[in-house]
Amino acid sequence: MGKIVALGRNYRDHAREMGEAGDEPPLLFFKPPTALLPDGGQVIRPRYSLNLHHELELVVAIGRPGRHIAAAHAKAHILGYAVGLDMTLRDVQTEAKRRGHPWSVAKGFDTSAPLSAVVPAAQVADPNELVIELKVNGDLRQRGRAGDMILRVPELVAFVSDVFTLDHGDLIFTGTPEGVGPVLPGDVLEATLNGHTDLRVTIVDEQEATPAGGGEHGGSEHGGKHDHDEHRGQAAIPGGLPPSDARPAR
């Protein structure tokens, strides 16, 4: 697997719901490989946050490397498409914005990038017609159409490749439509991509996470019993967010 590049503010309505004008170009950020979570997994809310939000996204998987890829040639570099979630610690992100800090902690914590199986690009006639939906406990929360993105798939591949070389196995999280909101431990999130593929995950607190036999994104290190987890829960909160700043989800 390669790197995970994510776009922010790629739907105008979402930018506006987050207090932005909606007319600025999308921004880029990274998630580490440890953020990935497969279908059926547990999204682990870290102990240093009380305000975890869902952000539904179309994900583009890269199959052919390239740099400065023209939008007209982007299709040749795409391996396939998936549906994913950019899980976000909103309280941590809000404080990072206030301080002018990066979003790495808010966006890149373990299990913050649930991802479905990848649908081969050959099975998608027109990526602009791809529709993503998210239900939380059976209630529809988000719905978006790829054709409504500010940068559509060919343009966003070109945009990202002008900044970073794209390699085989890279994933591009393309931005979220409006409707983001909080989730709590015990919630079940079900995301779909046009009937092509789907994704189902549950939310748990770090202390309640079920060990998954040492896997790369859900192993015993998340069980809350190891020294590094105990250290991580102390006053030195990642990103400089003091515990008193964490706000309960509404």
C-alpha positions as CSV (number, residue, x, y, z in Angstrom):
1,M,0.0,0.0,0.0
2,G,1.2,3.5,-0.7
3,K,0.4,6.9,0.8
4,I,-3.1,8.2,1.7
5,V,-3.7,11.8,0.4
6,A,-6.9,13.5,1.4
7,L,-8.7,16.6,0.1
8,G,-10.5,19.0,2.2
9,R,-13.2,21.5,1.1
10,N,-13.9,19.7,-2.2
11,Y,-17.7,20.1,-1.9
12,R,-18.9,23.8,-1.6
13,D,-21.9,22.9,0.7
14,H,-19.6,21.1,3.1
15,A,-17.1,24.0,3.1
16,R,-20.0,26.4,4.0
17,E,-21.3,24.2,6.8
18,M,-17.8,24.3,8.3
19,G,-17.8,28.1,8.2
20,E,-15.8,28.5,5.0
21,A,-16.8,30.6,2.0
22,G,-16.8,27.6,-0.3
23,D,-14.8,29.4,-3.1
24,E,-11.3,28.5,-2.1
25,P,-9.3,25.7,-3.7
26,P,-9.3,22.3,-1.9
27,L,-6.5,21.7,0.6
28,L,-4.4,18.6,1.0
29,F,-3.4,16.5,4.0
30,F,-2.1,13.0,4.7
31,K,-3.2,10.1,6.8
32,P,-0.7,7.4,7.8
33,P,-1.1,3.7,6.8
34,T,-2.1,2.9,10.4
35,A,-5.3,4.9,9.8
36,L,-6.7,2.3,7.4
37,L,-9.5,0.1,8.7
38,P,-11.2,-2.7,6.6
39,D,-14.8,-3.4,6.4
40,G,-16.2,-4.8,9.6
41,G,-13.7,-3.1,11.8
42,Q,-13.9,-0.9,14.9
43,V,-13.2,2.9,14.7
44,I,-11.4,3.6,17.9
45,R,-12.1,7.0,19.5
46,P,-8.9,8.0,21.3
47,R,-9.1,8.9,24.9
48,Y,-7.9,12.5,24.2
49,S,-11.1,13.3,22.3
50,L,-14.8,13.4,23.0
51,N,-16.1,14.7,19.7
52,L,-15.6,12.2,16.8
53,H,-17.2,13.1,13.5
54,H,-18.0,11.1,10.3
55,E,-17.0,12.4,6.9
56,L,-18.1,10.2,4.0
57,E,-15.8,10.1,0.9
58,L,-15.3,8.6,-2.5
59,V,-11.8,7.1,-2.6
60,V,-9.7,6.9,-5.8
61,A,-7.0,4.1,-5.9
62,I,-4.0,4.7,-8.1
63,G,-2.7,1.9,-10.3
64,R,-0.1,3.6,-12.5
65,P,2.6,6.0,-11.2
66,G,2.8,9.5,-12.4
67,R,3.8,13.1,-11.8
68,H,2.2,16.2,-13.3
69,I,-0.6,14.0,-14.8
70,A,-2.9,15.9,-17.2
71,A,-6.6,15.6,-16.4
72,A,-7.2,14.2,-19.8
73,H,-4.8,11.3,-19.0
74,A,-5.9,10.7,-15.4
75,K,-8.1,7.7,-16.3
76,A,-5.1,5.6,-17.3
77,H,-3.6,6.0,-13.8
78,I,-6.7,5.0,-11.8
79,L,-6.9,1.4,-10.5
80,G,-10.4,1.7,-9.1
81,Y,-12.8,3.3,-6.7
82,A,-13.9,2.7,-3.1
83,V,-16.0,4.3,-0.4
84,G,-14.3,5.5,2.7
85,L,-14.6,7.5,5.9
86,D,-12.4,10.4,6.9
87,M,-13.1,10.1,10.7
88,T,-12.2,13.3,12.4
89,L,-11.6,14.4,16.0
90,R,-13.5,17.6,15.7
91,D,-12.5,19.0,19.1
92,V,-8.9,18.4,18.3
93,Q,-9.2,19.9,14.8
94,T,-11.0,23.0,16.1
95,E,-8.2,23.6,18.6
96,A,-5.5,23.0,15.9
97,K,-7.2,25.5,13.6
98,R,-7.3,28.1,16.5
99,R,-3.6,27.6,17.1
100,G,-2.5,27.4,13.5
101,H,-1.4,23.8,13.9
102,P,-1.6,21.0,11.3
103,W,-4.5,18.6,11.4
104,S,-2.4,15.4,11.7
105,V,-3.7,14.3,15.1
106,A,-7.3,15.1,14.3
107,K,-7.3,13.3,11.0
108,G,-4.6,10.7,11.2
109,F,-5.2,8.7,14.4
110,D,-5.3,4.9,14.2
111,T,-8.5,3.5,12.4
112,S,-9.4,7.0,11.1
113,A,-9.6,5.8,7.5
114,P,-12.2,3.0,7.1
115,L,-12.1,1.7,3.5
116,S,-14.3,-0.7,1.5
117,A,-13.1,-3.1,-1.2
118,V,-11.9,-1.4,-4.4
119,V,-14.1,-1.6,-7.4
120,P,-12.0,-1.9,-10.6
121,A,-12.1,1.2,-12.8
122,A,-13.2,-0.8,-15.8
123,Q,-16.6,-1.5,-14.0
124,V,-17.3,2.3,-13.7
125,A,-18.5,3.8,-16.9
126,D,-18.7,7.4,-15.7
127,P,-17.0,8.3,-12.3
128,N,-19.1,11.5,-12.2
129,E,-22.2,9.4,-11.7
130,L,-20.8,7.6,-8.6
131,V,-23.0,8.2,-5.6
132,I,-21.9,7.7,-2.0
133,E,-24.2,7.4,1.0
134,L,-23.7,7.0,4.7
135,K,-26.2,5.7,7.3
136,V,-25.6,5.9,11.0
137,N,-27.7,3.4,13.0
138,G,-29.9,3.1,9.9
139,D,-30.5,6.8,9.5
140,L,-29.3,8.5,6.3
141,R,-26.7,11.1,7.3
142,Q,-24.7,12.0,4.1
143,R,-25.1,11.6,0.4
144,G,-22.9,12.9,-2.4
145,R,-22.4,12.6,-6.1
146,A,-18.9,12.7,-7.6
147,G,-20.0,15.1,-10.3
148,D,-20.8,17.7,-7.7
149,M,-17.2,17.9,-6.4
150,I,-15.3,21.1,-7.0
151,L,-12.5,19.1,-8.4
152,R,-13.9,16.1,-10.2
153,V,-11.9,12.9,-10.4
154,P,-9.7,13.7,-13.4
155,E,-9.0,17.2,-12.1
156,L,-8.2,16.1,-8.6
157,V,-5.8,13.4,-9.8
158,A,-4.0,16.2,-11.8
159,F,-4.1,18.5,-8.8
160,V,-2.6,16.0,-6.4
161,S,0.0,14.8,-8.9
162,D,1.2,18.4,-9.4
163,V,2.2,18.4,-5.7
164,F,3.1,14.7,-5.0
165,T,4.2,11.9,-7.3
166,L,1.5,9.3,-7.3
167,D,2.5,5.7,-7.0
168,H,0.8,2.4,-7.4
169,G,-1.3,1.7,-4.3
170,D,-1.8,5.3,-3.4
171,L,-5.2,6.3,-2.2
172,I,-6.9,9.7,-2.7
173,F,-9.7,10.5,-0.3
174,T,-11.6,13.1,-2.4
175,G,-13.5,15.2,0.1
176,T,-16.8,14.9,1.9
177,P,-20.3,16.2,1.1
178,E,-22.4,18.2,3.5
179,G,-24.0,16.5,6.5
180,V,-20.9,15.7,8.7
181,G,-21.7,15.1,12.3
182,P,-20.8,13.4,15.6
183,V,-20.9,9.7,16.3
184,L,-20.7,7.9,19.7
185,P,-19.4,4.5,20.9
186,G,-21.9,1.8,19.9
187,D,-22.9,3.6,16.7
188,V,-22.9,1.5,13.5
189,L,-21.8,3.3,10.3
190,E,-22.8,1.8,6.9
191,A,-21.5,3.4,3.7
192,T,-22.2,2.5,0.1
193,L,-20.9,3.3,-3.3
194,N,-23.7,3.1,-6.0
195,G,-24.3,-0.5,-5.1
196,H,-20.8,-1.4,-6.3
197,T,-19.4,-1.9,-2.8
198,D,-20.1,-1.1,0.8
199,L,-18.5,-0.6,4.2
200,R,-19.7,-1.2,7.8
201,V,-17.8,-0.2,10.9
202,T,-18.7,0.4,14.6
203,I,-17.5,3.1,17.0
204,V,-15.8,2.1,20.2
205,D,-13.8,4.0,22.9
206,E,-10.1,3.2,23.1
207,Q,-10.6,1.5,26.5
208,E,-13.3,-0.7,25.1
209,A,-11.6,-1.7,21.8
210,T,-11.6,-5.4,21.1
211,P,-8.1,-6.8,20.3
212,A,-7.8,-8.2,16.8
213,G,-4.9,-10.5,17.2
214,G,-2.1,-8.1,16.4
215,G,-3.4,-6.9,13.1
216,E,-2.0,-3.7,11.6
217,H,-5.1,-1.6,12.5
218,G,-6.8,-3.2,15.4
219,G,-4.4,-5.4,17.3
220,S,-3.7,-5.8,20.9
221,E,-2.0,-2.4,21.1
222,H,-5.4,-0.8,21.0
223,G,-6.6,-2.8,24.0
224,G,-5.7,0.0,26.5
225,K,-3.4,-2.4,28.5
226,H,0.1,-1.5,27.2
227,D,2.5,1.1,28.6
228,H,2.5,3.3,25.5
229,D,-1.3,3.6,25.6
230,E,-1.1,4.6,29.3
231,H,1.5,7.2,28.4
232,R,-0.6,8.4,25.5
233,G,-3.4,9.1,28.0
234,Q,-1.4,11.5,30.2
235,A,-1.5,15.3,30.2
236,A,0.8,15.6,27.1
237,I,-2.0,15.2,24.6
238,P,-1.0,14.8,21.0
239,G,-1.2,18.1,19.2
240,G,-1.1,20.1,22.4
241,L,-4.8,19.8,23.2
242,P,-5.3,19.8,26.9
243,P,-7.9,17.4,28.3
244,S,-10.1,20.3,29.5
245,D,-10.5,21.4,25.9
246,A,-12.2,18.2,24.9
247,R,-15.9,18.8,24.4
248,P,-18.6,16.1,24.5
249,A,-20.3,15.3,21.2
250,R,-23.7,16.8,20.7
